[in-house]
Structure formats: C-alpha cells, structure tokens
Amino acid sequence: MDSVDTGFSAGEEQWRARLGTLREVVRQDLVSRQLAAHLPDLPPRRVLDIGCGQGTQALRLARRGHLVTGVDASTRLLDDFRAAMAAEPAEVGDRVRLVHGDAGQLTDLFAASSFDVVLCQGVLMYFPDPGPLLDAIGHLLAPGGIASVLVRNGDALAMRPGLLGDWDEAEKAFGEDSYRNRIGVHARADRRADLTAALARREMDLREWYGVRVFTDTVASSTELPDEETLQAILRAEERAGRTDPYRQVAALLHLIAERREETPTRRTPEQPPS
C-alpha cells in the first residue's frame, strides 16, 4: 500500500503550520457536523480514526463519550495529539488509545469487525491505489457500522485554479485524477460515483454524501479566523451548501458516509435438517 510520491509526510510541517487557519477550521467543523447527523452520542461507539493526526476529530468524538483508537504513522503528530489530550478532562483521555502505525498495517493491528465507526478523512488521497485501504476499512467495520471517508473531489479539480484565474492549470485539471495540493504534495482525487461503487463492492452502501469547502477553498492558506460572528456566518453558508445541489457537487472535498451491510442469517432450505 504505497503512498503517492512520498505521501503526506512530505507536507507534514506545512500541515501543522496551517492548523487553526480558516480553511482548516471550516473543514474540521463541517466534517464534525456532517458526521454528527449519523452518529448519536449514545450508545458509545468503538471508533477507529485512520491517520488521526493531531486528533481534532478523535477528541471531539471522545468528548461525546465514544471510545476512540487513533492510528498515525507520524510520531510528531501523535505527540501533538497527546499534548492536546493532556488539556482535556481525565475522562476524555481515558476514552482514547493511540497507536503508532501505518495504514498498510491495519488488518494486522486490529481484529475483523472490531469497530462501529471508521474515519478515513483526508488519507485516501495519498494512496495511488485506494483498494487495499478500502478493503481494510470494510474488514474492520462491524456490520451496521459506518465509515466516514473524506476525499478530494475529482469531478471539480478545475474549480480552484479557475476561480484563482490560473487558466493554464484549470485547463490541465479537466479530466485529471491527481493534483498538487496546498501543502506541496502530489495527491490523488476521487470521483463520487467511482468511490461509491468501490465502497459498495466492499459491502458498504452510501448513506449520504456532502461537499466540504464550497466557498472558502480559494482563500489563502494563511488566512486567520475572522471574528466569531463572521465565522459562524461562514460555517452556516458552508454547511448549507455542503448538503445542497448543485453547490456540493463542486466542493473541493467530498465527505461520504457509508454503512456496512448487516450480516444476513443463512436460511435453511426444506431439504436441510436442523443443526
């Protein structure tokens, strides 16, 4: 399960430097809100966060009472996660387990069907072949569980350069399935129809999908948060656009929520004697 180029690690420092900026806050808040619509606080779920990074999503779920396992290949980001966890109440930290490991090791690290929720947010884009990672998600997800998959929107790769007036890059982007992202890494994009079909082949059926960063994708990477009133107005507009056609179709990111099919009991035919 090889990563694209040298993978996320090549842009890790850029990623860390941009945490807390407008683009990242919009992304994290929208994903949290969209997931919350499918994941009530009770009963507590067993959650696996693949590529948990600094722990933004994992900690939010732990605060809500869920039992979260975070896996990441970066020791630096796991240290950031631990630092953030240290500022939380003890009961939140008690619900979190951190594992240093690569996405390619998931089926060795965990038993089949051992999680009720699997997050794979902003990770799939760093793998040229998404198949093995999707296989692992399906393997680890319990029947009736949900997967939250956040990817770059392959049907809208020309939007960002076009809106920024970079016409050469916009023209190149049509029909492409990869791009150079804001942290300087060559990454892959997914088309919604293809990813939906790939999940279904692994017995994970699409429950809902959303767009993320419809309006704010073109703001500068270093743009800081505005005042609270303005930020909330931005989030309301982004949240509504993210669930509304045609806006969500051209979002920079796609957030797919899929449900693992329930196991079907084996039915006896009349010829079969009782066991």
N, C-alpha and C positions, 0 to 999 in steps of 0.2 A: 504494500500500500504506500507507494511513493508519493511525496508531495510535489506540487507544482514548483518549478525552479528549486530554490532552497526552502520553499514553504514560508509559512508565517514567520518563522524565526528571523528571516532576513529583514522584516519590517517591525520587529517587536518593540524596539526603542521608540520608533515613530508612533506606534500604537499607544504606548504608555504615556508619551508626551501629550497626546491628544485626549486623554480621558478627562471628562468634565467639560469638554467643549460642546457647543450647541449641537453639532451633528451627532456626536456620540450620545448625548443626553436624550435627544429625540429618538434615536434608535433604541436605546435601552428602555425608555419609558413606554414606547409604543409596543415593543415586544412583550413587556410585562403585562400591559393592559390587555393585549390580544390573547395571551396565554391564560390570563385570569378568567376569561369568559368560558374557558373549557376545563378549568382546574379549581374547584372549590376548596376552601380551607380544610374542610372535614369530609371524609376521614383523612388523616395524614397519609400521604403517598410516599413511596420509595422513589426517589428521583436520581437519575444519573445525568450529570452535566458534562458532556464531552467537550474538551477544550474550554474548561471553565474560566481560564484566565484569572483576572483579578477578583472574580467572584460576584460580580454585580447581580446577575440573575439568580445564582445559587443562594446568596444571602437573603435576597428578597423572599424566596420560597421558604427558606429556613425560618425567617421571621414569622411566616404564616403557619408554621407548625409542621412543615414537611421534612422528611429525613433525606438529606441530600449528600450524594457522593460526587465530588468534583475530581475530574481527571484532566491533567495537563502535562505536556512534555517540557514546559518551561519552569525551571526552578525559581527564576526571578518573579514570574507572575504568581506562582504558588506562594512565594514569600509575601507578595503584595496582598494576596488573599488572606493569609494568616494575620497580617497586620490589620486589615480591615475587620477580621473576625475578633481580634483582641478588643476592639472598641464596642463590641456587641454584648448584650447581656449573656450571662453564662449559659442560660437555657438555649439560646440560639446557637452558640458554638457547639453545644452538646449534640445538636442535630446534624452537624456537618462532619464529613470524613473526606480528607484529601488524599489523592493517590497520584504519585508522580509516574506517568506512563504515557505511552504513545497510542494514538488511535488505532494503530495496527495490532495492538496487544489486547484489545477489549475482550475478546472471547476467551483469552487466557486468564484475564484478571477476574472475570465475573461469570457466574453460572447463568445458564439459559433462563429466560423469563423471570429474572430477578429484580426487575424494576417496573414500576407502574407508569413512570414518565421518563422519557429520554429526551434531553435537549441536545441538539446539534446545530448551534447557532453561529453562523459566520465561520464554519470549519470546512464544510464540504467543498468550498471554492478553492481550497488549497490542495486538492487531490485531483490529478488528471483523470482518474477513473473512479467515479463515485461508488461503483458497485460494491466493492468489499466493505466500505464503511456503512452503506445502507444494509448490506447483509448482516453486519454486526448489530445494527440498531434493531432490526427485526428479530434477531436471535435473543437479544437481551430483554426485549419488551414483552411483558406479560400479556396474555390475551385480555382484550378490553382496555389495555393501556394506551397512552397517547404519546406520539412523537411530535416535537416542535422543531422544525427544520427551517433555518434562515439562510437564504442563498442570494447571490447577485442575480438580478433579473436579466436573463439572456435575451428576452424579447425587447429590451429597452436600452441596449448598450449605447446607442447613438444619442440618447437624450442628454446626458451630462455634457459631452463635448459640444453638441449642437446648441444647448442653452448658453454655454460659455463662449460661443462664437468661434470655436475651433473647428472650422469646416472640414479640414483635411482629416482630422481624427474622427469626426462624425461620419464622413463618407466611408472610412475604413471600418467603422464599427458595425455597419449594416451586414448582417449575415455572419458575424463573428461569434465565437463562443468563449473568447478569452479577452482579457483587458489588463492594463496596468493600473493598479489601484492607488489610492491616496497615500498608502504607506510604502509605495515604491516596489511592490511585489507583483509579478505577473501571475494572475489568478484566472480561474475558470468561472463561467457563468452557467446557470441552468435555466432552461425554458420550462414554464409551469406544466405544460401538457406532458413533456417528457418525464419530468420528475414525478408527477402524479402517477404516471404509468409505472415508473420504476418502483415506487412505493407499493403500488397495488400488486405487482408481481411478488412482492415480499409480504403479502397479506396485511398491508397497512393501507387502509382506504381513507381518502381525503375527506375530512370532516368540514374544513373551512380553510380559506386562504385569504391573506391580507397583503397590502402593499405597505412598505416602510420607507419613509423619507420621499414623499412625493414633491414637496415644496422646498425642502431645505437641503437637498443633496448638493446643490451648486454653491452653497455658502463656503467661504474659506475655511480650511481645516482648523485654523487657529481661532475662529470666531468664538468669543466667550459668550456666556449666558447673558441674555438681557434681563431686565427687571422681572420680578415674579409675575406680574400681571401680563406682560408681553409673552413670557414663556408659556404660561397657561393658554393663552390665545393661540399660540403656535401649535401646541400639543392638541388642542381641540380640533383645529383645522386639519392637522396631520392625521389624527385618529379617524376623523370622519372620511377623509379622502382615502385612507388605507382600507376602508371597508366598502367603498362606493365605486362602481364603474362609471365612467371609464378611467377615473383617476388612478385607481390601484394598479391598473394594467401597465402604467408607465413609471411606476415607483422604481427607485434604484434597487431596492431589496424586496424579495418575496418571503413571506412567512407562511409556511404550510403547517397545518395541524392535521395529523393523520391518526387514525385509530386502528390498533391491532385487532384483527378479527378474533372473535371468540372461538374457542375450540368447539367443534361440532361432535357431539357424542356419536359413537359408532352404533348404527342401528342393526338389530338382528333381523335377518330375513326369516320367513317361516321355517326354512329348512335348517336353520341354525339352532342347536339345542341350547338351553340356558347354560351359562358358565358356572 
